[in-house]
Amino acid sequence: MCGILAIFGCIDNSQAKRSRIIELSRRLRHRGPDWSGLHSHEDCYLAHQRLAIVDPTSGDQPLYNEDKTIVVAVTCLSGEGQSGAHYLLIWNCSPLPLRDSSVIKRVNGEIYNHKALRGQLKSHQFRTESDCEVIAHLYEEHGENFIDMLDGMFSFVLLDTRDKSFIAARDAIGITPLYMGWGLDGSIWFSSEMKALSDDCERFVSFLPGHIYSSKTGGLRRWYNPPWFSENIPSTPYDHLVLRKAFEKAVVKRLMTDVPFGVLLSGGLDSSLVAAVANRYLADTEAGRQWGSQLHTFCVGLKGSPDLKAAREVADYLGTRHHEFHFTVQEGIDALEEVIYHVETYDVTTIRASTPMFLMSRKIKSLGVKMVLSGEGSDEIFGGYLYFHKAPNKEEFHQETCRKIKALHLYDCLRANKSTSAWGVEARVPFLDKEFINIAMNIDPEWKMIQPDLGRIEKWVLRNAFDDDQNPYLPKHILYRQKEQFSDGVGYSWIDGLKDHANSQVSDSMLTNASFVYPHNTPITKEGYYYRTIFERFFLKAAARETVPGGPSVACSTAKAVEWDAAWSKNLDPSGRAALGVHEAAYEVKET
């Protein structure tokens, strides 16, 4: 949970510019409330907002190669030997005098395979134990073509003072947020959050995940090109043990921390599996003895909601120290403006799900917890959304999962990162581990198809992988529980309350004339119109609204659902309850 804002080509080194940098840095303080500072040298400025996760008492080391001609600024989820931070970097493209006061002072990262990479770089001298220092040396060895060697979550900018070139890159899936912008003075900006550049850049866009920007070529190119990205349909046979072991490895990787942590537990399949695997690991390792063998789990919902009930059942089975957080519909409505400011979107489903997560993160932080594991990504990888019941064949099923994964940075990754980082909490997502994704997405999609006649419900391959009668991870009825969309699971009256509130704020005539007021991504519901008005108050420029995914918020937010079954077009609401004979619970649970 951290980020970076770099500006290249900035020639203003006045006091006014310094004051502006401090102001921009304050907009990012929620991401790193533990410490802040501003470093400057001539036309190079560095303001940072630090969140200490691993090794909280240190982390003040610049990252160079041996002769200090290559400087790396990394922003990732915190990894071994480092502490989380948020960076505001302003550089010109001229060589910088690499003295203590003029280079990056705080670096953090989560490069899981950094020890293996160090073993491949034996001819290089390492100055720190930072997992991100390998980046400078990999660049020396391989130039710009080293990024796919990294196993982790990251956004970084690297400056090569030898030829005044720089690169910027984002992790494979876009777990860490990153934006790219351009100033009127010819400067190029990179920022983890839009709010730090939206006033100062004439144009900005969401930096594509799995891509690198090179000043040598002046454009983006994709560095993440796994086989399943192509048009070819995977044909690897399903092996439940291979899938299970890959996921267990992904969870264990993310338990590197020197601060209290826990798991976000909704009681659904994905979060329950994360909790089950983490719980087993903690019971048998030094990590468990460090924090106590009892894993902490967290759930949020309206009183009596499906998630609260399901999560409590899972927590009792696993024996975790469980924390329930309740909120009311009015409390959620009151938080909407803050939520939209932090998540930087007007997408209906994202805001619905972000609000409970935002409220829960505040409670979690108040308990002294800084890091949590979460279950995002599973539905995209395995076709867990209920409209996948209608997929006509394995080819279309696979292509749709690919499309969903490629869009994660605009939806679930954005929500998970920004909702938690709003309160200085870091969310780690094991389902989006690069190695696990490659294994899961190379499975012949015929195995993922929903086939009731064979007893295969959505995400059957994942459920089956953890269906162990000898040493069960979860009870069968939990392991095979149907998906409950997060914004539904926290309480069905949450969505109903949002709609009622929006109806009271947006008149019929306002919605009728929406296309004139908002010609881009015109809202088609009063709820969508209401969120749009809040978003536009915070982010005025056209570039800001264009960072939000296009098209109206229809059922399942995808045209593919309508293509597979025309009946879906009748549903304007993206809730799981609109799943037309697929969603079993429907309106069974209704709070008062």
Secondary structure, DSSP 8 states (H G I E B T S, - for coil): --EEEEEES----SHHHHHHHHHHHHTTGGG-TTEEEEEEETTEEEEEEEE--SSTT------B-TTS-EEEEEEES--TT--EEEEEEEE-SS----STTSS------EETTHHHHHHT-TTS---S--TTTHHHHHHHHHTTTTGGG--EEEEEEEEETTTTEEEEEE-SS--S--EEEE-TTS-EEEESSGGGTTTT-SEEEE--TTEEEETTTTEEEE----GGGSSS---B---HHHHHHHHHHHHHHTT--SS-EEEE--SSHHHHHHHHHHHHHHHTSHHHHHH-SS-EEEEEESTT-HHHHHHHHHHHHHT-EEEEEE--HHHHHHTHHHHHHHHT---HHHHHHHHHHHHHHHHHHHTT--EEE--TTHHHHHT-SGGGGG--SHHHHHHHHHHHHHTGGGTHHHHHHHHHHTTT-EEE-GGG-HHHHHHHHTB-GGGTS-BGGGTB-TTHHHHHHT--SSS-SS-HHHHT-----HHHHT-HHHHHHHHHHHHHHS-HHHHHTHHHH--SS---SHHHHHHHHHHHHH--SHHHHTTS--S---GGG-HHHHHH-GGGGG----SGGGSTT--SSTTS----
